[in-house]
Amino acid sequence: MPHTCSINVRGYELDSFGHVNHAVYLNYLEHARWQLLNEGGITLAHLAEWKRWPVIAQIEANYLKPAFMGEELVVETAPLDTSRASFTLLQTIVRDGVPIFRAKIRAVTVNEKGRPAEMPEAFMQLWGTK
């Protein structure tokens, strides 16, 4: 079952055509990932303590339908794949039960030197792999 995060489209997120700017969708996904981590008990303080940070390595984005001011959107986040130092998520933005945006996100866990490093146990549990 995917994690869900509600988003309300705000006026300053619109472009000159009156719909959500393409880059804003990535902010929605980022917000949903942080909410997932926080609800899973993982905070920025934990990442600093573990000296492990998830960084985005690849995004494959598909814009399906526009979103407009005042609309209530839901970001669904589901794990697709994990390895020792990376994970892949499928994130879908839905409006009224209909997907309007979909992205496959691959993230790599890095250490304080920016090198790939093994994910902490809590990450593995969050993705359902331990």
Backbone as XML, in Angstrom:
<?xml version="1.0"?>
<chain id="A" units="angstrom">
  <residue number="1" name="MET">
    <atom name="N" x="0.849" y="-1.185" z="0.000"/>
    <atom name="CA" x="0.000" y="0.000" z="0.000"/>
    <atom name="C" x="0.889" y="1.242" z="0.000"/>
  </residue>
  <residue number="2" name="PRO">
    <atom name="N" x="0.679" y="2.160" z="-0.931"/>
    <atom name="CA" x="1.535" y="3.343" z="-0.982"/>
    <atom name="C" x="1.246" y="4.324" z="0.153"/>
  </residue>
  <residue number="3" name="HIS">
    <atom name="N" x="2.282" y="5.080" z="0.496"/>
    <atom name="CA" x="2.138" y="6.187" z="1.432"/>
    <atom name="C" x="1.435" y="7.316" z="0.680"/>
  </residue>
  <residue number="4" name="THR">
    <atom name="N" x="0.564" y="8.062" z="1.364"/>
    <atom name="CA" x="-0.121" y="9.181" z="0.712"/>
    <atom name="C" x="0.149" y="10.492" z="1.438"/>
  </residue>
  <residue number="5" name="CYS">
    <atom name="N" x="0.190" y="11.561" z="0.663"/>
    <atom name="CA" x="0.444" y="12.908" z="1.177"/>
    <atom name="C" x="-0.446" y="13.877" z="0.404"/>
  </residue>
  <residue number="6" name="SER">
    <atom name="N" x="-1.258" y="14.647" z="1.114"/>
    <atom name="CA" x="-2.158" y="15.610" z="0.464"/>
    <atom name="C" x="-1.449" y="16.928" z="0.195"/>
  </residue>
  <residue number="7" name="ILE">
    <atom name="N" x="-1.754" y="17.511" z="-0.948"/>
    <atom name="CA" x="-1.183" y="18.793" z="-1.368"/>
    <atom name="C" x="-2.324" y="19.661" z="-1.879"/>
  </residue>
  <residue number="8" name="ASN">
    <atom name="N" x="-2.335" y="20.939" z="-1.481"/>
    <atom name="CA" x="-3.297" y="21.886" z="-2.035"/>
    <atom name="C" x="-2.529" y="22.835" z="-2.941"/>
  </residue>
  <residue number="9" name="VAL">
    <atom name="N" x="-2.929" y="22.951" z="-4.196"/>
    <atom name="CA" x="-2.226" y="23.802" z="-5.157"/>
    <atom name="C" x="-2.408" y="25.266" z="-4.773"/>
  </residue>
  <residue number="10" name="ARG">
    <atom name="N" x="-1.279" y="25.988" z="-4.672"/>
    <atom name="CA" x="-1.267" y="27.396" z="-4.288"/>
    <atom name="C" x="-1.002" y="28.277" z="-5.519"/>
  </residue>
  <residue number="11" name="GLY">
    <atom name="N" x="-1.494" y="29.491" z="-5.472"/>
    <atom name="CA" x="-1.389" y="30.406" z="-6.606"/>
    <atom name="C" x="0.024" y="30.662" z="-7.089"/>
  </residue>
  <residue number="12" name="TYR">
    <atom name="N" x="0.972" y="30.770" z="-6.183"/>
    <atom name="CA" x="2.340" y="31.080" z="-6.587"/>
    <atom name="C" x="3.044" y="29.906" z="-7.271"/>
  </residue>
  <residue number="13" name="GLU">
    <atom name="N" x="2.388" y="28.752" z="-7.338"/>
    <atom name="CA" x="2.974" y="27.588" z="-8.010"/>
    <atom name="C" x="2.576" y="27.510" z="-9.490"/>
  </residue>
  <residue number="14" name="LEU">
    <atom name="N" x="1.761" y="28.469" z="-9.935"/>
    <atom name="CA" x="1.257" y="28.449" z="-11.305"/>
    <atom name="C" x="2.213" y="29.145" z="-12.259"/>
  </residue>
  <residue number="15" name="ASP">
    <atom name="N" x="2.175" y="28.725" z="-13.514"/>
    <atom name="CA" x="2.951" y="29.407" z="-14.545"/>
    <atom name="C" x="2.041" y="30.377" z="-15.306"/>
  </residue>
  <residue number="16" name="SER">
    <atom name="N" x="2.549" y="30.983" z="-16.363"/>
    <atom name="CA" x="1.772" y="31.993" z="-17.095"/>
    <atom name="C" x="0.567" y="31.409" z="-17.833"/>
  </residue>
  <residue number="17" name="PHE">
    <atom name="N" x="0.485" y="30.092" z="-17.918"/>
    <atom name="CA" x="-0.670" y="29.442" z="-18.549"/>
    <atom name="C" x="-1.774" y="29.132" z="-17.539"/>
  </residue>
  <residue number="18" name="GLY">
    <atom name="N" x="-1.513" y="29.417" z="-16.246"/>
    <atom name="CA" x="-2.520" y="29.211" z="-15.216"/>
    <atom name="C" x="-2.560" y="27.817" z="-14.620"/>
  </residue>
  <residue number="19" name="HIS">
    <atom name="N" x="-1.601" y="26.977" z="-14.990"/>
    <atom name="CA" x="-1.536" y="25.654" z="-14.358"/>
    <atom name="C" x="-0.215" y="25.500" z="-13.616"/>
  </residue>
  <residue number="20" name="VAL">
    <atom name="N" x="-0.102" y="24.450" z="-12.834"/>
    <atom name="CA" x="1.094" y="24.230" z="-12.013"/>
    <atom name="C" x="2.322" y="24.129" z="-12.912"/>
  </residue>
  <residue number="21" name="ASN">
    <atom name="N" x="3.353" y="24.898" z="-12.583"/>
    <atom name="CA" x="4.611" y="24.856" z="-13.313"/>
    <atom name="C" x="5.224" y="23.467" z="-13.214"/>
  </residue>
  <residue number="22" name="HIS">
    <atom name="N" x="5.845" y="23.021" z="-14.295"/>
    <atom name="CA" x="6.391" y="21.658" z="-14.336"/>
    <atom name="C" x="7.363" y="21.362" z="-13.192"/>
  </residue>
  <residue number="23" name="ALA">
    <atom name="N" x="8.175" y="22.318" z="-12.800"/>
    <atom name="CA" x="9.166" y="22.085" z="-11.745"/>
    <atom name="C" x="8.522" y="21.894" z="-10.375"/>
  </residue>
  <residue number="24" name="VAL">
    <atom name="N" x="7.345" y="22.456" z="-10.180"/>
    <atom name="CA" x="6.662" y="22.371" z="-8.886"/>
    <atom name="C" x="6.284" y="20.928" z="-8.557"/>
  </residue>
  <residue number="25" name="TYR">
    <atom name="N" x="5.975" y="20.138" z="-9.581"/>
    <atom name="CA" x="5.636" y="18.734" z="-9.342"/>
    <atom name="C" x="6.765" y="18.021" z="-8.597"/>
  </residue>
  <residue number="26" name="LEU">
    <atom name="N" x="8.001" y="18.365" z="-8.931"/>
    <atom name="CA" x="9.145" y="17.746" z="-8.245"/>
    <atom name="C" x="9.197" y="18.174" z="-6.781"/>
  </residue>
  <residue number="27" name="ASN">
    <atom name="N" x="8.801" y="19.427" z="-6.492"/>
    <atom name="CA" x="8.706" y="19.868" z="-5.094"/>
    <atom name="C" x="7.646" y="19.074" z="-4.346"/>
  </residue>
  <residue number="28" name="TYR">
    <atom name="N" x="6.520" y="18.808" z="-5.003"/>
    <atom name="CA" x="5.474" y="17.998" z="-4.373"/>
    <atom name="C" x="6.017" y="16.614" z="-4.010"/>
  </residue>
  <residue number="29" name="LEU">
    <atom name="N" x="6.776" y="16.021" z="-4.921"/>
    <atom name="CA" x="7.347" y="14.694" z="-4.657"/>
    <atom name="C" x="8.326" y="14.743" z="-3.491"/>
  </residue>
  <residue number="30" name="GLU">
    <atom name="N" x="9.158" y="15.780" z="-3.466"/>
    <atom name="CA" x="10.128" y="15.936" z="-2.373"/>
    <atom name="C" x="9.405" y="16.075" z="-1.032"/>
  </residue>
  <residue number="31" name="HIS">
    <atom name="N" x="8.368" y="16.898" z="-1.010"/>
    <atom name="CA" x="7.580" y="17.079" z="0.215"/>
    <atom name="C" x="7.020" y="15.737" z="0.689"/>
  </residue>
  <residue number="32" name="ALA">
    <atom name="N" x="6.486" y="14.957" z="-0.235"/>
    <atom name="CA" x="5.905" y="13.658" z="0.122"/>
    <atom name="C" x="6.972" y="12.691" z="0.645"/>
  </residue>
  <residue number="33" name="ARG">
    <atom name="N" x="8.175" y="12.728" z="0.057"/>
    <atom name="CA" x="9.253" y="11.834" z="0.540"/>
    <atom name="C" x="9.672" y="12.210" z="1.957"/>
  </residue>
  <residue number="34" name="TRP">
    <atom name="N" x="9.786" y="13.520" z="2.236"/>
    <atom name="CA" x="10.144" y="13.939" z="3.594"/>
    <atom name="C" x="9.050" y="13.564" z="4.588"/>
  </residue>
  <residue number="35" name="GLN">
    <atom name="N" x="7.794" y="13.712" z="4.174"/>
    <atom name="CA" x="6.700" y="13.320" z="5.061"/>
    <atom name="C" x="6.763" y="11.819" z="5.354"/>
  </residue>
  <residue number="36" name="LEU">
    <atom name="N" x="7.050" y="11.028" z="4.339"/>
    <atom name="CA" x="7.186" y="9.583" z="4.523"/>
    <atom name="C" x="8.303" y="9.262" z="5.510"/>
  </residue>
  <residue number="37" name="LEU">
    <atom name="N" x="9.461" y="9.906" z="5.342"/>
    <atom name="CA" x="10.572" y="9.682" z="6.273"/>
    <atom name="C" x="10.172" y="10.063" z="7.694"/>
  </residue>
  <residue number="38" name="ASN">
    <atom name="N" x="9.595" y="11.260" z="7.851"/>
    <atom name="CA" x="9.218" y="11.727" z="9.192"/>
    <atom name="C" x="8.185" y="10.825" z="9.840"/>
  </residue>
  <residue number="39" name="GLU">
    <atom name="N" x="7.189" y="10.391" z="9.075"/>
    <atom name="CA" x="6.180" y="9.483" z="9.630"/>
    <atom name="C" x="6.781" y="8.124" z="9.967"/>
  </residue>
  <residue number="40" name="GLY">
    <atom name="N" x="7.873" y="7.775" z="9.289"/>
    <atom name="CA" x="8.587" y="6.534" z="9.585"/>
    <atom name="C" x="9.595" y="6.693" z="10.712"/>
  </residue>
  <residue number="41" name="GLY">
    <atom name="N" x="9.621" y="7.890" z="11.342"/>
    <atom name="CA" x="10.513" y="8.123" z="12.472"/>
    <atom name="C" x="11.918" y="8.536" z="12.083"/>
  </residue>
  <residue number="42" name="ILE">
    <atom name="N" x="12.136" y="8.904" z="10.829"/>
    <atom name="CA" x="13.462" y="9.314" z="10.365"/>
    <atom name="C" x="13.457" y="10.821" z="10.154"/>
  </residue>
  <residue number="43" name="THR">
    <atom name="N" x="14.317" y="11.513" z="10.908"/>
    <atom name="CA" x="14.405" y="12.969" z="10.823"/>
    <atom name="C" x="15.763" y="13.375" z="10.262"/>
  </residue>
  <residue number="44" name="LEU">
    <atom name="N" x="15.903" y="14.659" z="9.981"/>
    <atom name="CA" x="17.185" y="15.187" z="9.518"/>
    <atom name="C" x="18.277" y="14.934" z="10.558"/>
  </residue>
  <residue number="45" name="ALA">
    <atom name="N" x="17.918" y="15.006" z="11.831"/>
    <atom name="CA" x="18.886" y="14.733" z="12.903"/>
    <atom name="C" x="19.392" y="13.292" z="12.830"/>
  </residue>
  <residue number="46" name="HIS">
    <atom name="N" x="18.495" y="12.346" z="12.511"/>
    <atom name="CA" x="18.929" y="10.952" z="12.361"/>
    <atom name="C" x="19.914" y="10.811" z="11.203"/>
  </residue>
  <residue number="47" name="LEU">
    <atom name="N" x="19.615" y="11.454" z="10.085"/>
    <atom name="CA" x="20.502" y="11.364" z="8.928"/>
    <atom name="C" x="21.894" y="11.884" z="9.281"/>
  </residue>
  <residue number="48" name="ALA">
    <atom name="N" x="21.948" y="13.005" z="10.000"/>
    <atom name="CA" x="23.235" y="13.565" z="10.413"/>
    <atom name="C" x="23.955" y="12.624" z="11.377"/>
  </residue>
  <residue number="49" name="GLU">
    <atom name="N" x="23.215" y="12.037" z="12.299"/>
    <atom name="CA" x="23.802" y="11.093" z="13.254"/>
    <atom name="C" x="24.363" y="9.868" z="12.533"/>
  </residue>
  <residue number="50" name="TRP">
    <atom name="N" x="23.628" y="9.361" z="11.551"/>
    <atom name="CA" x="24.061" y="8.169" z="10.811"/>
    <atom name="C" x="25.106" y="8.489" z="9.747"/>
  </residue>
  <residue number="51" name="LYS">
    <atom name="N" x="25.263" y="9.789" z="9.450"/>
    <atom name="CA" x="26.146" y="10.227" z="8.367"/>
    <atom name="C" x="25.761" y="9.559" z="7.049"/>
  </residue>
  <residue number="52" name="ARG">
    <atom name="N" x="24.468" y="9.536" z="6.808"/>
    <atom name="CA" x="23.895" y="8.956" z="5.587"/>
    <atom name="C" x="22.769" y="9.871" z="5.106"/>
  </residue>
  <residue number="53" name="TRP">
    <atom name="N" x="22.804" y="10.199" z="3.820"/>
    <atom name="CA" x="21.792" y="11.065" z="3.239"/>
    <atom name="C" x="21.331" y="10.496" z="1.903"/>
  </residue>
  <residue number="54" name="PRO">
    <atom name="N" x="20.023" y="10.502" z="1.656"/>
    <atom name="CA" x="19.542" y="10.069" z="0.342"/>
    <atom name="C" x="19.652" y="11.231" z="-0.650"/>
  </residue>
  <residue number="55" name="VAL">
    <atom name="N" x="20.256" y="10.975" z="-1.797"/>
    <atom name="CA" x="20.340" y="11.982" z="-2.851"/>
    <atom name="C" x="19.713" y="11.409" z="-4.122"/>
  </residue>
  <residue number="56" name="ILE">
    <atom name="N" x="19.030" y="12.253" z="-4.841"/>
    <atom name="CA" x="18.368" y="11.814" z="-6.063"/>
    <atom name="C" x="19.414" y="11.637" z="-7.158"/>
  </residue>
  <residue number="57" name="ALA">
    <atom name="N" x="19.414" y="10.463" z="-7.771"/>
    <atom name="CA" x="20.343" y="10.163" z="-8.856"/>
    <atom name="C" x="19.658" y="10.218" z="-10.220"/>
  </residue>
  <residue number="58" name="GLN">
    <atom name="N" x="18.367" y="9.894" z="-10.242"/>
    <atom name="CA" x="17.665" y="9.844" z="-11.524"/>
    <atom name="C" x="16.167" y="10.062" z="-11.309"/>
  </residue>
  <residue number="59" name="ILE">
    <atom name="N" x="15.569" y="10.824" z="-12.218"/>
    <atom name="CA" x="14.121" y="11.031" z="-12.212"/>
    <atom name="C" x="13.603" y="10.814" z="-13.629"/>
  </residue>
  <residue number="60" name="GLU">
    <atom name="N" x="12.617" y="9.955" z="-13.742"/>
    <atom name="CA" x="11.906" y="9.757" z="-15.008"/>
    <atom name="C" x="10.483" y="10.251" z="-14.773"/>
  </residue>
  <residue number="61" name="ALA">
    <atom name="N" x="10.135" y="11.384" z="-15.391"/>
    <atom name="CA" x="8.858" y="12.041" z="-15.098"/>
    <atom name="C" x="7.919" y="12.003" z="-16.296"/>
  </residue>
  <residue number="62" name="ASN">
    <atom name="N" x="6.648" y="11.758" z="-16.004"/>
    <atom name="CA" x="5.605" y="11.753" z="-17.029"/>
    <atom name="C" x="4.472" y="12.674" z="-16.586"/>
  </residue>
  <residue number="63" name="TYR">
    <atom name="N" x="4.307" y="13.769" z="-17.330"/>
    <atom name="CA" x="3.242" y="14.731" z="-17.054"/>
    <atom name="C" x="2.013" y="14.282" z="-17.837"/>
  </residue>
  <residue number="64" name="LEU">
    <atom name="N" x="0.950" y="13.918" z="-17.125"/>
    <atom name="CA" x="-0.229" y="13.334" z="-17.764"/>
    <atom name="C" x="-1.367" y="14.331" z="-17.967"/>
  </residue>
  <residue number="65" name="LYS">
    <atom name="N" x="-1.619" y="15.177" z="-16.966"/>
    <atom name="CA" x="-2.692" y="16.183" z="-17.032"/>
    <atom name="C" x="-2.269" y="17.376" z="-16.191"/>
  </residue>
  <residue number="66" name="PRO">
    <atom name="N" x="-2.729" y="18.590" z="-16.524"/>
    <atom name="CA" x="-2.366" y="19.762" z="-15.726"/>
    <atom name="C" x="-3.129" y="19.815" z="-14.398"/>
  </residue>
  <residue number="67" name="ALA">
    <atom name="N" x="-2.552" y="20.532" z="-13.460"/>
    <atom name="CA" x="-3.209" y="20.814" z="-12.175"/>
    <atom name="C" x="-3.391" y="22.323" z="-12.073"/>
  </residue>
  <residue number="68" name="PHE">
    <atom name="N" x="-4.434" y="22.741" z="-11.340"/>
    <atom name="CA" x="-4.795" y="24.154" z="-11.270"/>
    <atom name="C" x="-4.958" y="24.613" z="-9.821"/>
  </residue>
  <residue number="69" name="MET">
    <atom name="N" x="-4.939" y="25.937" z="-9.630"/>
    <atom name="CA" x="-5.023" y="26.536" z="-8.299"/>
    <atom name="C" x="-6.246" y="26.029" z="-7.535"/>
  </residue>
  <residue number="70" name="GLY">
    <atom name="N" x="-6.008" y="25.741" z="-6.258"/>
    <atom name="CA" x="-7.073" y="25.322" z="-5.366"/>
    <atom name="C" x="-7.391" y="23.845" z="-5.396"/>
  </residue>
  <residue number="71" name="GLU">
    <atom name="N" x="-6.820" y="23.120" z="-6.343"/>
    <atom name="CA" x="-7.115" y="21.688" z="-6.416"/>
    <atom name="C" x="-6.418" y="20.931" z="-5.293"/>
  </residue>
  <residue number="72" name="GLU">
    <atom name="N" x="-7.066" y="19.894" z="-4.830"/>
    <atom name="CA" x="-6.501" y="19.012" z="-3.809"/>
    <atom name="C" x="-5.890" y="17.816" z="-4.532"/>
  </residue>
  <residue number="73" name="LEU">
    <atom name="N" x="-4.593" y="17.633" z="-4.353"/>
    <atom name="CA" x="-3.871" y="16.537" z="-4.983"/>
    <atom name="C" x="-3.388" y="15.577" z="-3.909"/>
  </residue>
  <residue number="74" name="VAL">
    <atom name="N" x="-3.134" y="14.352" z="-4.300"/>
    <atom name="CA" x="-2.569" y="13.359" z="-3.392"/>
    <atom name="C" x="-1.332" y="12.775" z="-4.060"/>
  </residue>
  <residue number="75" name="VAL">
    <atom name="N" x="-0.217" y="12.767" z="-3.330"/>
    <atom name="CA" x="1.000" y="12.129" z="-3.818"/>
    <atom name="C" x="1.071" y="10.741" z="-3.196"/>
  </residue>
  <residue number="76" name="GLU">
    <atom name="N" x="1.117" y="9.735" z="-4.041"/>
    <atom name="CA" x="1.268" y="8.350" z="-3.594"/>
    <atom name="C" x="2.716" y="7.940" z="-3.824"/>
  </residue>
  <residue number="77" name="THR">
    <atom name="N" x="3.339" y="7.359" z="-2.801"/>
    <atom name="CA" x="4.731" y="6.935" z="-2.885"/>
    <atom name="C" x="4.826" y="5.462" z="-2.537"/>
  </residue>
  <residue number="78" name="ALA">
    <atom name="N" x="5.427" y="4.693" z="-3.442"/>
    <atom name="CA" x="5.567" y="3.254" z="-3.220"/>
    <atom name="C" x="6.971" y="2.812" z="-3.613"/>
  </residue>
  <residue number="79" name="PRO">
    <atom name="N" x="7.611" y="1.967" z="-2.794"/>
    <atom name="CA" x="8.932" y="1.453" z="-3.153"/>
    <atom name="C" x="8.824" y="0.448" z="-4.298"/>
  </residue>
  <residue number="80" name="LEU">
    <atom name="N" x="9.772" y="0.528" z="-5.230"/>
    <atom name="CA" x="9.831" y="-0.428" z="-6.333"/>
    <atom name="C" x="10.977" y="-1.409" z="-6.164"/>
  </residue>
  <residue number="81" name="ASP">
    <atom name="N" x="12.134" y="-0.886" z="-5.697"/>
    <atom name="CA" x="13.338" y="-1.711" z="-5.637"/>
    <atom name="C" x="14.305" y="-1.116" z="-4.618"/>
  </residue>
  <residue number="82" name="THR">
    <atom name="N" x="15.066" y="-1.970" z="-3.967"/>
    <atom name="CA" x="16.109" y="-1.499" z="-3.052"/>
    <atom name="C" x="17.360" y="-2.339" z="-3.227"/>
  </residue>
  <residue number="83" name="SER">
    <atom name="N" x="18.484" y="-1.724" z="-2.917"/>
    <atom name="CA" x="19.761" y="-2.436" z="-2.830"/>
    <atom name="C" x="20.462" y="-1.915" z="-1.579"/>
  </residue>
  <residue number="84" name="ARG">
    <atom name="N" x="21.695" y="-2.298" z="-1.390"/>
    <atom name="CA" x="22.409" y="-1.871" z="-0.176"/>
    <atom name="C" x="22.505" y="-0.350" z="-0.058"/>
  </residue>
  <residue number="85" name="ALA">
    <atom name="N" x="22.706" y="0.328" z="-1.193"/>
    <atom name="CA" x="22.957" y="1.768" z="-1.137"/>
    <atom name="C" x="22.001" y="2.595" z="-1.996"/>
  </residue>
  <residue number="86" name="SER">
    <atom name="N" x="20.941" y="1.993" z="-2.507"/>
    <atom name="CA" x="20.018" y="2.779" z="-3.330"/>
    <atom name="C" x="18.598" y="2.238" z="-3.218"/>
  </residue>
  <residue number="87" name="PHE">
    <atom name="N" x="17.666" y="3.073" z="-3.621"/>
    <atom name="CA" x="16.270" y="2.643" z="-3.663"/>
    <atom name="C" x="15.571" y="3.366" z="-4.807"/>
  </residue>
  <residue number="88" name="THR">
    <atom name="N" x="14.542" y="2.727" z="-5.332"/>
    <atom name="CA" x="13.741" y="3.298" z="-6.407"/>
    <atom name="C" x="12.296" y="3.368" z="-5.935"/>
  </residue>
  <residue number="89" name="LEU">
    <atom name="N" x="11.694" y="4.533" z="-6.150"/>
    <atom name="CA" x="10.306" y="4.763" z="-5.745"/>
    <atom name="C" x="9.461" y="5.096" z="-6.964"/>
  </residue>
  <residue number="90" name="LEU">
    <atom name="N" x="8.206" y="4.721" z="-6.910"/>
    <atom name="CA" x="7.223" y="5.191" z="-7.873"/>
    <atom name="C" x="6.365" y="6.211" z="-7.141"/>
  </residue>
  <residue number="91" name="GLN">
    <atom name="N" x="6.347" y="7.440" z="-7.656"/>
    <atom name="CA" x="5.523" y="8.480" z="-7.059"/>
    <atom name="C" x="4.495" y="8.941" z="-8.092"/>
  </residue>
  <residue number="92" name="THR">
    <atom name="N" x="3.244" y="8.930" z="-7.673"/>
    <atom name="CA" x="2.138" y="9.294" z="-8.550"/>
    <atom name="C" x="1.335" y="10.411" z="-7.896"/>
  </residue>
  <residue number="93" name="ILE">
    <atom name="N" x="1.080" y="11.468" z="-8.654"/>
    <atom name="CA" x="0.207" y="12.532" z="-8.169"/>
    <atom name="C" x="-1.176" y="12.281" z="-8.760"/>
  </residue>
  <residue number="94" name="VAL">
    <atom name="N" x="-2.165" y="12.254" z="-7.865"/>
    <atom name="CA" x="-3.529" y="11.886" z="-8.234"/>
    <atom name="C" x="-4.483" y="13.030" z="-7.897"/>
  </residue>
  <residue number="95" name="ARG">
    <atom name="N" x="-5.432" y="13.276" z="-8.791"/>
    <atom name="CA" x="-6.505" y="14.237" z="-8.535"/>
    <atom name="C" x="-7.832" y="13.510" z="-8.749"/>
  </residue>
  <residue number="96" name="ASP">
    <atom name="N" x="-8.655" y="13.480" z="-7.725"/>
    <atom name="CA" x="-9.959" y="12.800" z="-7.805"/>
    <atom name="C" x="-9.820" y="11.360" z="-8.294"/>
  </residue>
  <residue number="97" name="GLY">
    <atom name="N" x="-8.779" y="10.678" z="-7.813"/>
    <atom name="CA" x="-8.576" y="9.276" z="-8.153"/>
    <atom name="C" x="-7.930" y="9.024" z="-9.503"/>
  </residue>
  <residue number="98" name="VAL">
    <atom name="N" x="-7.609" y="10.094" z="-10.240"/>
    <atom name="CA" x="-7.027" y="9.960" z="-11.579"/>
    <atom name="C" x="-5.573" y="10.434" z="-11.551"/>
  </residue>
  <residue number="99" name="PRO">
    <atom name="N" x="-4.618" y="9.615" z="-12.005"/>
    <atom name="CA" x="-3.221" y="10.049" z="-12.053"/>
    <atom name="C" x="-3.039" y="11.223" z="-13.018"/>
  </residue>
  <residue number="100" name="ILE">
    <atom name="N" x="-2.334" y="12.256" z="-12.546"/>
    <atom name="CA" x="-2.030" y="13.393" z="-13.417"/>
    <atom name="C" x="-0.526" y="13.543" z="-13.644"/>
  </residue>
  <residue number="101" name="PHE">
    <atom name="N" x="0.284" y="12.849" z="-12.833"/>
    <atom name="CA" x="1.744" y="12.912" z="-12.939"/>
    <atom name="C" x="2.300" y="11.628" z="-12.348"/>
  </residue>
  <residue number="102" name="ARG">
    <atom name="N" x="3.338" y="11.112" z="-12.978"/>
    <atom name="CA" x="3.963" y="9.891" z="-12.451"/>
    <atom name="C" x="5.475" y="10.009" z="-12.641"/>
  </residue>
  <residue number="103" name="ALA">
    <atom name="N" x="6.224" y="9.607" z="-11.622"/>
    <atom name="CA" x="7.681" y="9.656" z="-11.719"/>
    <atom name="C" x="8.305" y="8.439" z="-11.053"/>
  </residue>
  <residue number="104" name="LYS">
    <atom name="N" x="9.362" y="7.968" z="-11.676"/>
    <atom name="CA" x="10.190" y="6.921" z="-11.079"/>
    <atom name="C" x="11.442" y="7.628" z="-10.577"/>
  </residue>
  <residue number="105" name="ILE">
    <atom name="N" x="11.699" y="7.497" z="-9.284"/>
    <atom name="CA" x="12.791" y="8.204" z="-8.616"/>
    <atom name="C" x="13.814" y="7.181" z="-8.131"/>
  </residue>
  <residue number="106" name="ARG">
    <atom name="N" x="15.083" y="7.359" z="-8.541"/>
    <atom name="CA" x="16.145" y="6.512" z="-7.992"/>
    <atom name="C" x="17.030" y="7.388" z="-7.120"/>
  </residue>
  <residue number="107" name="ALA">
    <atom name="N" x="17.197" y="6.960" z="-5.880"/>
    <atom name="CA" x="18.026" y="7.701" z="-4.923"/>
    <atom name="C" x="19.164" y="6.809" z="-4.456"/>
  </residue>
  <residue number="108" name="VAL">
    <atom name="N" x="20.278" y="7.443" z="-4.168"/>
    <atom name="CA" x="21.456" y="6.753" z="-3.650"/>
    <atom name="C" x="21.739" y="7.300" z="-2.264"/>
  </residue>
  <residue number="109" name="THR">
    <atom name="N" x="22.066" y="6.422" z="-1.344"/>
    <atom name="CA" x="22.452" y="6.842" z="-0.002"/>
    <atom name="C" x="23.951" y="7.122" z="-0.019"/>
  </residue>
  <residue number="110" name="VAL">
    <atom name="N" x="24.331" y="8.328" z="0.420"/>
    <atom name="CA" x="25.745" y="8.699" z="0.430"/>
    <atom name="C" x="26.205" y="9.009" z="1.848"/>
  </residue>
  <residue number="111" name="ASN">
    <atom name="N" x="27.528" y="8.928" z="2.036"/>
    <atom name="CA" x="28.124" y="9.263" z="3.331"/>
    <atom name="C" x="28.581" y="10.722" z="3.324"/>
  </residue>
  <residue number="112" name="GLU">
    <atom name="N" x="29.288" y="11.113" z="4.381"/>
    <atom name="CA" x="29.713" y="12.511" z="4.524"/>
    <atom name="C" x="30.687" y="12.951" z="3.435"/>
  </residue>
  <residue number="113" name="LYS">
    <atom name="N" x="31.300" y="12.007" z="2.714"/>
    <atom name="CA" x="32.202" y="12.342" z="1.612"/>
    <atom name="C" x="31.482" y="12.339" z="0.266"/>
  </residue>
  <residue number="114" name="GLY">
    <atom name="N" x="30.172" y="12.088" z="0.301"/>
    <atom name="CA" x="29.401" y="12.068" z="-0.932"/>
    <atom name="C" x="29.530" y="10.774" z="-1.715"/>
  </residue>
  <residue number="115" name="ARG">
    <atom name="N" x="30.079" y="9.759" z="-1.084"/>
    <atom name="CA" x="30.260" y="8.452" z="-1.729"/>
    <atom name="C" x="29.083" y="7.547" z="-1.382"/>
  </residue>
  <residue number="116" name="PRO">
    <atom name="N" x="28.701" y="6.659" z="-2.313"/>
    <atom name="CA" x="27.633" y="5.705" z="-1.997"/>
    <atom name="C" x="27.960" y="4.921" z="-0.731"/>
  </residue>
  <residue number="117" name="ALA">
    <atom name="N" x="26.954" y="4.742" z="0.107"/>
    <atom name="CA" x="27.139" y="4.049" z="1.386"/>
    <atom name="C" x="25.886" y="3.241" z="1.695"/>
  </residue>
  <residue number="118" name="GLU">
    <atom name="N" x="26.068" y="2.207" z="2.482"/>
    <atom name="CA" x="24.955" y="1.331" z="2.833"/>
    <atom name="C" x="23.863" y="2.111" z="3.561"/>
  </residue>
  <residue number="119" name="MET">
    <atom name="N" x="22.619" y="1.799" z="3.201"/>
    <atom name="CA" x="21.481" y="2.444" z="3.850"/>
    <atom name="C" x="21.387" y="2.014" z="5.301"/>
  </residue>
  <residue number="120" name="PRO">
    <atom name="N" x="20.984" y="2.921" z="6.181"/>
    <atom name="CA" x="20.737" y="2.539" z="7.568"/>
    <atom name="C" x="19.589" y="1.524" z="7.649"/>
  </residue>
  <residue number="121" name="GLU">
    <atom name="N" x="19.601" y="0.730" z="8.698"/>
    <atom name="CA" x="18.566" y="-0.281" z="8.930"/>
    <atom name="C" x="17.162" y="0.324" z="8.883"/>
  </residue>
  <residue number="122" name="ALA">
    <atom name="N" x="17.003" y="1.521" z="9.447"/>
    <atom name="CA" x="15.682" y="2.162" z="9.480"/>
    <atom name="C" x="15.154" y="2.435" z="8.075"/>
  </residue>
  <residue number="123" name="PHE">
    <atom name="N" x="16.046" y="2.776" z="7.143"/>
    <atom name="CA" x="15.633" y="2.973" z="5.753"/>
    <atom name="C" x="15.136" y="1.665" z="5.165"/>
  </residue>
  <residue number="124" name="MET">
    <atom name="N" x="15.885" y="0.598" z="5.407"/>
    <atom name="CA" x="15.509" y="-0.711" z="4.864"/>
    <atom name="C" x="14.133" y="-1.120" z="5.391"/>
  </residue>
  <residue number="125" name="GLN">
    <atom name="N" x="13.887" y="-0.857" z="6.670"/>
    <atom name="CA" x="12.581" y="-1.189" z="7.253"/>
    <atom name="C" x="11.474" y="-0.332" z="6.648"/>
  </residue>
  <residue number="126" name="LEU">
    <atom name="N" x="11.772" y="0.939" z="6.408"/>
    <atom name="CA" x="10.785" y="1.848" z="5.833"/>
    <atom name="C" x="10.334" y="1.375" z="4.453"/>
  </residue>
  <residue number="127" name="TRP">
    <atom name="N" x="11.272" y="0.858" z="3.679"/>
    <atom name="CA" x="10.944" y="0.384" z="2.331"/>
    <atom name="C" x="10.400" y="-1.044" z="2.351"/>
  </residue>
  <residue number="128" name="GLY">
    <atom name="N" x="10.332" y="-1.633" z="3.543"/>
    <atom name="CA" x="9.760" y="-2.972" z="3.653"/>
    <atom name="C" x="10.684" y="-4.073" z="3.194"/>
  </residue>
  <residue number="129" name="THR">
    <atom name="N" x="11.994" y="-3.815" z="3.236"/>
    <atom name="CA" x="12.945" y="-4.827" z="2.777"/>
    <atom name="C" x="13.641" y="-5.543" z="3.919"/>
  </residue>
  <residue number="130" name="LYS">
    <atom name="N" x="13.322" y="-5.207" z="5.161"/>
    <atom name="CA" x="13.916" y="-5.890" z="6.328"/>
    <atom name="C" x="12.841" y="-6.178" z="7.329"/>
  </residue>
</chain>
